[in-house]
Amino acid sequence: MLFPALLFTLFILVYPLGQNLINSFHNVTMMRDRGWSGLANYAAVFRDALFWLSLKNSLTYSVLGTFLSMTVGLMVAVLLNERIGRLTSIFKFIYMIPWVVSPVVAGFAWKWLLNDHFGMVNHLLICLGVIHSGIIWLGQAETALLSVIIARVWQFFPFAMIMFFAALQNIPQEQYEAATVDGAGSVAKFLHITLPNLKSVVVVLLLLGLIWSFNDFNLVYVMTRGGPIHSSMVLPVLVREYSFVLYDLGKGSALSMIIFIVLLLLSFAYLYFLGKRERI
């Protein structure tokens, strides 16, 4: 009974991963396997200055994007938790739209919004008098990565919001009532009651956000393709650059295995925390 599912798993997951591992130890260029090369591909990756730039961009994209998404999600969740009646369900539905949109669709939407000629962002900023002419958000090195991070925050914050909102619903109201009797203000309640009760959710969201962002290819590729001049190049896009632009599949496979190891470590940390949380 399990054989069809097992066969599907082997074909879709295990075989490509195993073949990728083999390619990482072979000199595969121009789609031809030229023989065993040992750790030469890994050494070539670590010697490449573009790898270190992409690693820096990936860490910035993952850490900053996840932190800002969680911050925005927490703020919106706190506002929704104030029980504003029937509007709560409507707002939750509206805020969840970015999460259900495909990353490719989101990338093209933000590419249109940030267009320097007819984009809505430039139009609003010009109307408000903030700028006098359109900014080339995705076409200059100073703003390309930041623009992609903003798009990532827009797409990920609804997930953080719904997680925080569910956790806020489970905080006993007696704690807030006792704090009110003791004369605690809103800030004190948030710092000493709300945040401690959200600790486990924060850790889960942090690990999931880092895992998903570090492995994100679609949004960055659609919006900037790693440019201009590699200013927004992240590791998953660099794998494509090595494999299908430079036709060095061995080097691309080695880089993808490095990414796989990083994601595996983050996944182990996530599973360890979940297991620890269940034991508690």
PyMOL commands that set and color helices and strands:
alter all, ss='L'
color gray80, all
select helices_A, chain A and resi 3-24+40-47+49-80+87-100+103-113+120-127+144-169+173-181+186-197+199-214+218-223+235-245+249-279
alter helices_A, ss='H'
color red, helices_A
select strands_A, chain A and resi 26-29+32-36
alter strands_A, ss='S'
color yellow, strands_A
deselect
rebuild
show_as cartoon
